[in-house]
Amino acid sequence: MRVPRITPNLSAAISAVVLIVLASLWIGQHSDWLMPVAADREAKLVDDLFTFMLVIASAIFLGVQGILLYSAFAFRRKPGDMTDGPPLEGNIKLEILWTLIPTVLVLYLSVYSYSTYLQLGAAGPMESAHLHLPSSAANAAPTQVDKAVLPLEINIQAMQFAWIFDYPKGIQTGELHVPLGKPVLLKMKSNDVIHGFWVPEFRLKQDVIPGRTTTVRFTATRAGQYVLNCTQLCGTSHGVMRADVFVDKPEDYQKWLASQAALPSQLRTAKGLPKTTIISQVPLHTEQTRALVGNLRTQEQ
């Protein structure tokens, strides 16, 4: 069998491909420079997808730019050469290649992205809890399993231009507090127009739509303070529609809950909501939020 001889051109092409692959992988390994710090488990799914897309995009960019620069210098017109170029009309093999490669990449990215989407919107706690259990075991001891995986449910009201958070036992605030390491389920509704829930460190973004309840699931893994932003242009003060997000250690979260529950009854509305907390936390950006706070102040008096 005849072994093909490696010419200088082939050797240079192989070296260029290796360099492009290594450079693309290096860029992908440092993709965290482009992202905020990850603060929940779900962030890794998004970061892995972003890293993969960045590696592919870097390889394509470097490859195309490399071919462009090589062609510009290697095939430039020589001084004094006034002849026409070769009458090339096309290259079927090349056209098939540059059609097939993008098609395969787009299809693979579609499947990968959809898989990530499904994992971010994972099955409910019952399905997740019983996933690795025999059916008899799952039916025999549901209580113990449910307590371990049942998420903390927090209802969110979005309005121009504020976020209101409703916790169990009638606690309502203008800040989002979640315990570290505990699954959280946010159920969100809009009182007026479409808003968008986005905490960059959580890598989660979800529209909040009037007349519908949309959800977000996550498990915080990094204690700290973050910012919730609205990502939909919802009005003139859209840019200031923000809220503080606190990821507390479990003991600190329980202390915070106790402090909210311990508010004197005269500081609560007829619905059992802590008015002083809302008044201090809701931004007074619109007539609607002013009316909300004004109504609470009237009840307070």
C-alpha positions in Angstrom: 0.0 0.0 0.0 1.3 3.3 -1.0 1.7 5.9 1.8 0.9 9.4 0.7 3.9 11.7 1.0 3.4 14.7 3.4 4.2 17.8 1.4 5.2 21.1 3.0 1.8 22.5 2.2 0.0 19.5 3.8 2.2 19.8 6.8 1.4 23.5 7.2 -2.3 22.8 6.8 -2.2 20.2 9.5 -0.3 22.5 11.8 -2.8 25.3 11.2 -5.7 23.0 12.0 -4.1 21.8 15.2 -3.3 25.4 16.3 -6.9 26.5 15.6 -8.3 23.6 17.6 -6.0 24.2 20.5 -6.7 28.0 20.4 -10.5 27.3 20.3 -10.3 24.9 23.3 -8.2 27.5 25.2 -10.8 30.2 24.6 -13.6 27.8 25.7 -11.8 26.9 28.9 -11.6 30.6 29.8 -15.2 31.4 28.9 -15.9 32.2 32.5 -14.1 35.5 31.9 -17.2 36.5 29.9 -19.8 35.4 32.4 -20.7 36.6 35.9 -20.0 34.3 38.8 -22.3 31.2 38.9 -24.6 31.1 41.9 -26.8 28.1 41.3 -26.7 24.5 40.1 -28.5 25.3 36.9 -25.8 27.7 35.9 -23.4 24.9 34.9 -25.9 23.7 32.3 -26.0 27.1 30.6 -22.2 27.6 31.0 -21.4 24.2 29.4 -23.7 25.1 26.4 -22.1 28.5 26.1 -18.6 27.1 26.3 -19.4 24.6 23.6 -20.8 27.2 21.3 -17.9 29.5 22.0 -15.4 26.8 21.0 -17.2 26.1 17.8 -17.6 29.8 17.0 -13.9 30.4 17.7 -12.8 27.6 15.5 -15.0 28.8 12.6 -13.8 32.4 13.1 -10.1 31.5 13.3 -10.4 29.1 10.4 -12.2 31.5 8.1 -9.9 34.4 9.0 -6.9 32.2 8.5 -8.0 31.1 5.0 -8.8 34.7 4.1 -5.4 36.0 5.1 -3.6 33.0 3.5 -5.5 33.5 0.2 -4.9 37.3 0.2 -1.1 36.8 0.4 -0.6 33.4 -1.4 -2.8 34.2 -4.4 -2.3 37.9 -4.8 -1.4 39.2 -8.3 2.3 39.3 -9.0 3.9 42.6 -10.1 3.6 42.9 -13.9 1.1 40.1 -14.3 -1.8 41.5 -16.4 -3.4 38.1 -17.3 -6.8 37.0 -16.3 -7.3 34.6 -13.5 -8.3 31.0 -14.1 -11.9 30.6 -15.2 -13.2 28.8 -12.2 -17.0 28.3 -12.1 -17.4 26.4 -8.9 -16.3 23.4 -6.9 -19.1 20.9 -6.2 -17.2 19.1 -3.4 -16.3 22.3 -1.6 -19.9 23.5 -1.9 -21.2 20.3 -0.4 -18.6 20.5 2.4 -19.5 24.0 3.4 -23.2 23.2 3.3 -22.9 19.9 5.2 -20.7 21.2 8.1 -23.0 24.1 9.1 -26.1 21.9 8.7 -24.6 19.3 11.1 -23.5 21.9 13.6 -26.9 23.7 13.6 -28.7 20.4 14.1 -26.4 19.3 16.9 -26.7 22.7 18.6 -30.5 22.5 18.3 -30.5 19.1 20.1 -28.0 20.2 22.7 -29.9 23.5 23.4 -33.2 21.7 23.6 -31.8 19.1 26.0 -30.4 21.9 28.2 -33.8 23.6 28.1 -35.5 20.5 29.3 -33.1 20.0 32.1 -33.6 23.6 33.2 -37.4 23.0 33.3 -37.0 19.6 35.0 -39.9 17.4 36.0 -41.7 18.1 39.3 -40.4 17.0 42.6 -42.4 13.8 42.7 -41.0 12.6 39.3 -37.5 13.6 40.3 -37.8 12.0 43.7 -39.0 8.6 42.3 -36.6 8.6 39.3 -34.1 6.2 40.9 -36.5 4.3 43.2 -38.3 1.0 42.6 -42.0 1.6 42.3 -42.7 -0.2 45.5 -40.2 1.9 47.5 -41.5 5.1 45.9 -45.0 4.3 47.0 -44.0 2.9 50.4 -42.2 6.0 51.7 -43.3 9.1 49.8 -43.3 11.3 52.9 -39.6 11.0 53.6 -38.6 11.5 50.0 -41.0 14.5 49.5 -39.6 16.4 52.4 -36.1 16.1 51.0 -36.9 17.4 47.5 -40.0 19.5 47.9 -39.0 23.0 46.7 -39.7 26.3 48.5 -42.5 28.0 46.7 -42.5 31.8 46.4 -45.1 33.7 44.4 -44.0 36.8 42.6 -46.1 39.8 41.4 -44.5 41.9 38.7 -45.9 45.4 38.1 -44.7 48.7 36.6 -42.0 48.9 37.9 -41.6 46.7 41.0 -41.3 43.1 42.1 -43.4 41.9 45.1 -42.5 38.5 46.7 -45.1 36.4 48.6 -43.8 33.8 51.0 -45.6 31.1 52.9 -47.5 32.2 56.1 -48.5 35.6 54.7 -45.0 37.1 54.5 -44.6 39.7 51.7 -41.5 41.7 50.9 -39.9 43.7 48.1 -36.7 41.6 48.3 -36.2 38.0 47.3 -34.6 35.8 50.0 -33.8 32.1 49.3 -32.0 29.5 51.4 -28.6 28.2 50.3 -28.9 24.6 48.8 -32.7 24.4 48.9 -34.6 23.9 45.7 -36.8 26.9 44.9 -39.9 27.2 42.7 -40.9 30.7 41.7 -44.4 31.2 40.5 -44.7 34.5 38.7 -47.6 36.7 37.5 -47.8 40.1 35.9 -50.3 42.7 37.0 -50.0 44.8 33.8 -47.6 44.2 30.9 -45.0 41.6 30.0 -42.0 41.7 32.3 -38.8 39.5 32.3 -37.2 37.8 35.3 -33.4 37.6 35.1 -30.7 37.2 37.7 -27.4 36.9 35.7 -25.6 34.8 38.3 -28.4 32.2 38.2 -28.3 32.0 34.3 -32.1 31.9 34.3 -34.4 34.1 32.3 -38.2 33.8 32.1 -41.0 36.1 30.8 -43.7 37.1 33.3 -46.9 37.4 31.3 -50.3 38.9 32.3 -53.0 36.2 32.7 -50.5 33.4 33.0 -48.3 31.8 35.7 -44.8 31.2 34.6 -42.2 29.3 36.7 -38.5 29.2 37.4 -36.7 26.5 39.3 -33.3 26.7 40.8 -31.1 25.7 43.7 -28.7 28.5 44.9 -25.2 27.3 45.7 -23.4 30.6 46.5 -24.4 32.8 49.4 -24.5 36.5 48.7 -26.5 39.4 47.3 -27.5 39.7 43.7 -29.8 41.8 41.5 -33.0 40.8 39.8 -33.5 42.7 36.5 -36.5 43.1 34.2 -35.5 42.1 30.7 -38.7 43.3 28.8 -39.2 46.9 27.9 -42.2 47.4 30.2 -42.5 51.2 30.2 -40.7 54.5 30.8 -39.0 53.3 34.1 -38.1 49.9 32.8 -34.4 50.5 33.5 -35.0 50.9 37.3 -37.2 47.8 37.7 -34.9 45.9 39.9 -35.0 44.0 43.2 -32.3 42.7 45.6 -31.9 38.9 45.8 -30.3 37.4 48.9 -29.0 33.9 49.1 -28.9 33.2 52.8 -27.4 30.3 54.8 -30.2 28.1 56.1 -29.9 29.4 59.6 -29.8 33.0 58.4 -32.9 32.4 56.2 -34.8 31.0 59.2 -33.9 34.0 61.2 -35.0 36.3 58.5 -38.3 34.5 58.2 -38.8 34.7 62.0 -38.1 38.5 61.9 -40.7 39.0 59.2 -43.3 36.8 61.0 -42.6 38.6 64.3 -43.7 42.0 62.9 -46.5 43.4 65.2 -50.0 42.8 63.8 -50.6 46.6 63.5 -47.9 46.7 60.9 -49.7 44.2 58.7 -52.5 44.8 56.2 -55.8 43.0 56.3 -54.2 40.3 54.2 -51.5 39.8 56.8 -48.8 41.5 54.7 -45.9 43.4 56.4 -46.5 46.9 55.2 -43.4 48.6 56.7 -41.2 46.1 54.8 -43.0 46.8 51.5 -42.9 50.6 52.0 -39.2 50.5 52.5 -38.4 48.2 49.6 -40.8 48.9 46.7 -39.3 51.6 44.4 -41.7 54.6 44.0 -41.3 54.9 40.2 -44.9 55.0 38.9 -48.3 56.1 40.0 -49.2 52.4 40.4 -46.4 51.8 42.9 -47.1 55.1 44.6 -50.8 54.1 44.9 -49.8 50.7 46.3 -47.5 52.2 48.9 -49.9 55.0 49.7 -52.7 52.5 50.3 -50.4 50.6 52.7 -49.5 53.8 54.5 -53.2 54.7 54.9 -53.8 51.3 56.4 -50.8 51.7 58.6 -52.3 54.9 60.1 
